[in-house]
């Protein structure tokens, strides 16, 4: 059931992103669909926002048992529960600080991509959609290959 809900959320996000794009290309001229496409894009973003909050309510309150990990020793209560390493407010401060830090780094990446696009003669779309994810995941791919050769694969539950 959890995979069904996640798949449906992914499908909804895909449809909400595709509808404005397809609507833009459906008319003979782009000028006719600029304003209606903007309204459709805003409406689909509201639908995605409402669906996300409904998903959070579904996952955290109404159907919590579907998303909880199953303990191997359910009958045994000998294990002590893990305590939090940091408190709520320090965690919140770290989250806010890291969000600002990542936003600054993202601005540098965008500027670098635009400069690289101008100097290399490649489009910004190619660099940001194709080249950046490949380079960004190169370490993960290399690690996966190295661990596979060493037969040290780890299961992630």
C-alpha positions as CSV (number, residue, x, y, z in Angstrom):
1,X,0.0,0.0,0.0
2,X,2.8,2.3,0.8
3,X,4.3,1.9,-2.7
4,X,0.9,2.5,-4.3
5,X,0.5,5.8,-2.4
6,X,4.0,6.9,-3.4
7,X,3.5,5.9,-7.0
8,X,0.2,7.8,-7.2
9,X,1.8,10.9,-5.7
10,X,4.6,10.6,-8.3
11,X,2.0,10.2,-11.1
12,X,0.1,13.3,-9.8
13,X,3.3,15.4,-9.8
14,X,4.1,14.2,-13.3
15,X,0.6,15.1,-14.6
16,X,0.6,18.5,-12.8
17,X,4.0,19.3,-14.5
18,X,3.0,18.0,-17.9
19,X,-0.4,19.7,-18.3
20,X,0.8,23.3,-18.5
21,X,3.6,22.3,-20.8
22,X,1.3,20.3,-23.1
23,X,-1.3,23.1,-23.0
24,X,1.4,25.6,-24.1
25,X,2.3,23.5,-27.2
26,X,-1.3,22.7,-28.1
27,X,-2.1,26.1,-29.7
28,X,-1.0,27.4,-33.1
29,X,0.8,30.3,-31.5
30,X,2.4,30.6,-28.0
31,X,0.8,34.1,-27.4
32,X,-2.7,32.5,-27.2
33,X,-1.8,30.2,-24.4
34,X,0.6,32.3,-22.3
35,X,-2.0,33.6,-19.8
36,X,-4.2,30.4,-19.6
37,X,-1.1,28.3,-19.2
38,X,0.0,30.5,-16.3
39,X,-3.4,30.0,-14.6
40,X,-3.2,26.2,-15.3
41,X,0.3,26.1,-13.8
42,X,-0.8,27.9,-10.7
43,X,-3.9,25.7,-10.3
44,X,-1.8,22.5,-10.7
45,X,0.7,23.8,-8.1
46,X,-2.1,24.4,-5.7
47,X,-3.4,20.8,-6.4
48,X,0.1,19.5,-5.7
49,X,0.4,21.4,-2.5
50,X,-3.0,20.2,-1.2
51,X,-2.1,16.6,-2.2
52,X,1.2,16.9,-0.4
53,X,-0.5,18.0,2.8
54,X,-3.2,15.3,2.4
55,X,-0.3,12.8,2.0
56,X,1.4,14.0,5.2
57,X,-1.9,13.6,7.1
58,X,-2.3,10.2,5.6
59,X,1.2,9.1,6.4
60,X,1.6,10.7,9.9
61,X,-1.9,10.3,11.4
62,X,-4.5,8.3,9.7
63,X,-2.5,5.3,8.3
64,X,0.7,5.5,10.4
65,X,0.9,1.7,10.8
66,X,1.5,1.3,7.0
67,X,4.6,3.4,7.2
68,X,6.2,2.2,10.4
69,X,9.1,-0.2,10.1
70,X,8.5,-3.7,11.4
71,X,10.7,-4.6,14.4
72,X,12.3,-8.0,14.2
73,X,11.8,-8.7,17.9
74,X,8.3,-7.3,18.4
75,X,7.6,-9.5,21.4
76,X,10.7,-8.5,23.2
77,X,10.6,-5.1,25.0
78,X,14.2,-5.4,26.2
79,X,15.6,-2.9,23.8
80,X,15.7,0.7,25.0
81,X,14.3,3.4,22.7
82,X,16.9,5.6,21.1
83,X,17.2,9.1,22.5
84,X,17.5,12.2,20.3
85,X,21.0,13.4,19.8
86,X,20.0,17.1,19.6
87,X,16.9,18.9,20.8
88,X,14.0,20.2,18.7
89,X,15.2,23.9,18.6
90,X,18.8,23.1,17.9
91,X,17.7,20.8,15.1
92,X,15.4,23.5,13.8
93,X,18.3,26.0,13.9
94,X,20.5,23.6,12.0
95,X,17.8,23.1,9.4
96,X,17.3,26.8,8.9
97,X,21.1,27.4,8.8
98,X,21.7,24.7,6.3
99,X,18.8,25.9,4.1
100,X,20.4,29.3,3.9
101,X,23.8,27.8,3.2
102,X,22.4,25.6,0.4
103,X,20.5,28.5,-1.1
104,X,23.8,30.5,-1.3
105,X,25.6,27.5,-2.9
106,X,22.8,27.1,-5.4
107,X,23.1,30.7,-6.5
108,X,26.8,30.0,-7.2
109,X,26.0,26.9,-9.1
110,X,23.4,28.7,-11.3
111,X,25.9,31.5,-12.0
112,X,28.6,29.0,-12.9
113,X,26.2,27.1,-15.2
114,X,25.3,30.3,-17.0
115,X,29.0,31.3,-17.4
116,X,29.9,27.8,-18.6
117,X,27.0,27.9,-21.1
118,X,28.3,31.1,-22.6
119,X,31.9,30.0,-22.7
120,X,31.4,26.5,-24.0
121,X,28.6,27.3,-26.4
122,X,26.2,24.8,-24.9
123,X,22.7,25.4,-23.8
124,X,21.8,26.0,-20.2
125,X,19.2,23.3,-20.4
126,X,21.7,20.7,-21.6
127,X,24.2,21.6,-18.8
128,X,21.6,21.7,-16.0
129,X,19.3,18.8,-17.0
130,X,21.9,16.3,-18.5
131,X,25.4,17.1,-17.5
132,X,25.0,18.3,-13.9
133,X,23.1,15.2,-12.7
134,X,25.7,12.9,-14.3
135,X,28.6,14.7,-12.7
136,X,26.8,15.1,-9.4
137,X,26.1,11.4,-9.1
138,X,29.6,10.3,-10.3
139,X,30.8,9.7,-6.8
140,X,27.7,7.6,-6.0
141,X,28.1,5.6,-9.2
142,X,31.8,5.0,-8.6
143,X,31.1,4.0,-5.0
144,X,28.4,1.5,-6.1
145,X,30.7,-0.1,-8.6
146,X,33.6,-0.3,-6.0
147,X,31.4,-1.8,-3.3
148,X,29.9,-4.2,-5.8
149,X,33.3,-5.5,-6.8
150,X,34.3,-5.8,-3.1
151,X,31.0,-7.7,-2.5
152,X,30.1,-5.2,0.3
153,X,26.6,-4.2,-0.8
154,X,24.4,-2.9,2.0
155,X,20.6,-3.4,2.2
156,X,18.6,-0.2,2.8
157,X,15.2,-0.8,4.2
